[in-house]
């Protein structure tokens, strides 16, 4: 069929996007059959469809025959263009391949070599860093070993130790080692330090035993602290805790030795990342509280025995006064000791820096102020005991326990109870003198009346029970 010739085939129907073969067949059948016929004639619509297909095939044949040469020329042109493009692409691919090969030789292989060098340098630096840490640990270990020998921790007598100032230096050395062992995170100085056998051996054989011995020796020094100026009568029990008066040199030596012991216990107390304001020197507080508790227990037991046998009361009260004088001297000593710099604590607050430059007496009685870092070692102890004075705490605690003992003596009756009642006034005066004598040298108190309250509490705990 030539171009432009009309065709009875409706191409628009077949080209419609909504064309449905089923609908087209149904329309063709219904248009070639009568609805009243009992039988359906399919030959007519089938012949029509076949004729339409033949018409379309004839039309396609005519078009291809007429346009065969242009189609072949177009195909040839497309093939030639494709070959040209392929040649150009192959040239570009070859250029890219050469460029990649040159890039691989000049960059990638050099990068691989550089990466190997970097890894080697990094591991070498880690080895050097670990070696430096091990060297520093060993140096601190030798320093600690020399300080232990200087202190003389092999002796059992706290009064026969070597240079007590070396105790503080040994504590700082232990803190440096503890700080180095704790810095075990990635990139920190002590990373992988715990995997070195010589460090593990040094920690178990030197560091831990030395810290234990140093802590034990400091606790022993605090436990044996005594500066009392009282002396027992010649007929006193030689086993008594009250010794002969000591010289000025002995007093200063005891103070210096106890100061070093307190600083050691302060430094060796677990820090656990606290700040100076929140830090609680548990080892120091436990040692001081144990000292106070020992004095209270001994005084309470000896006074209970003496009140049941009055001839020994004078000597016993002298012992109790001596213990109170030791506690007063300890309080004065603790008030003169400032907390040392602790490397494991966070930086000191500005409040602490300001307090350092102020006079010491300006901070007395500042326990009720804002929660700043303590200025002296006395403040944490007073805060832990909830008191304003150690002698006051001693007398009040002793009085609270003594009332029950007096009541037991009276309940048992007998000669002891009758003698105690009959000599009530003598007991009153002896206890008053004991308290006044024991508070000699104590810190000056702000309230008027001195130690009258403590005298009243002690007298009341004994005489008050006798008067019931």
Phi, psi and omega in degrees: 000130183285158178297141177087350178287140181290153179228137179284349180281128179274093182294334182296329180294317181286333181274352180295130180300336181268012182299134179233121179301323181294314180295321180295317179295319180296318178295320181294321181290315181294332180280341180255004179228152178269141182291340182272350180291142180278332179247148184262129181262112181258352183289322182295307178297327179292319178297322180295318180294319180294324178294319178297321180294319179295323179295318180293319180296320178296321179294317178296318181297319181295319181293315181293324178293318181289325186254020183297311182297313176301324180293319179294319177299317180297318179296318179298318179298317179296322179294316178297318178299319179298317179298320178297316180297319180298317179299317179296318181294320179298322178295318179293319179297318178297320178296317178295322179296316177297320178296319179294319179296319178293321177296320180296319181289321186272334186243304189294312180294322176294323177296318178298317178296319179294323178295321177296320177295318180298315179297319178296316179295321180296315180292325176295320178294320177297321178294317179296318180297316178295321178298319177296318179296318178296318178298319178294320178298315181295323178296315177296325178295316177296322178296317178295320180297318178294322179291324177297319177294320179296323179290323183082048182289353178285343178275153181262348182267120181294337181275356182244024179284166179282229181286108183291338177293336177293340177297317179293319178296321178294325177295317177295324176296318178297321178294322177297318177294318179297321178293322179291319178293327182285335181277067185253010180284170179300129179083353181275169188294324184266018180298133180065010181290328180287355179263357179273124186297321182294327178288320178299317179295318180296320181294319183281328186263339184237306189293306183296312178297322180294318178297319179296315180294319180295317178295318179296318180294319179296319177296324178294320179297316178296320182294330182261014181296131179201123177229018184295141178264004182273147178235144180284155173297166185295333181267017183285160179292126180294341179277002183293154180282349181274125182254176178291158180303141181259159182280171179295320180296319178295322179297313181294323178295319178296318178297314181295319180293318179292324176300315178297320180296318179295320179295322178297313180294327176294314184290324183275357177294141180303129182265317178048044173072015181282164175269171178299327182289323184262354185291135178240111181287083189297320180296318179294315181296319179296319179294316180292318178294324176295322177297314179295319181294322178296316178297318179295315182296315179296317181294318181295317180293316181292322179291324177297319177292319183292325180288340174272342175227087190301332178302336180265005186294320183299312180296321181294318179294329176294320176297316180296318177299320179297319178296319179294323176296322176297319179294319177297317178296323177295321179296315179297320180294315180296327180290339180268356183259122175271147178299133179285166176290128183250114184292340182270357179263158178291173186297146182292138181289165180296332178296317179295322179297321179291323181291331181296326183273353181270158177298150183293321184290343181288346183254002179293138180075020182263021182294335183267006180278191181297152185288075178268172178295144182296143181273326179230169178284351179284325186300313178299325180291315178298323179293320179292325180272351181056053180216167178256352183202138179291317176300320177299317177298319181298309184292320181291320177293321178295320180293323181294328178272340184282331182300317180294323178295319178296320179296324177295319179297317180292324180293327178287332180070203178088195183295321182299316181292318181293318179296321180295319179291320184290331182253036183302314183293322178296319178296319179302312182292323180295319180293320179298314178297323179298315181293314181297318180294322181290334182271003177295130181086002179285168178300144177290128182264150186284330186281156178287153177098355177060239184254026182297327180293317179295321176299315180296320180294316181292314179297319180295327181291338180253299184292326179298323177289324179293332182277356181285000000 
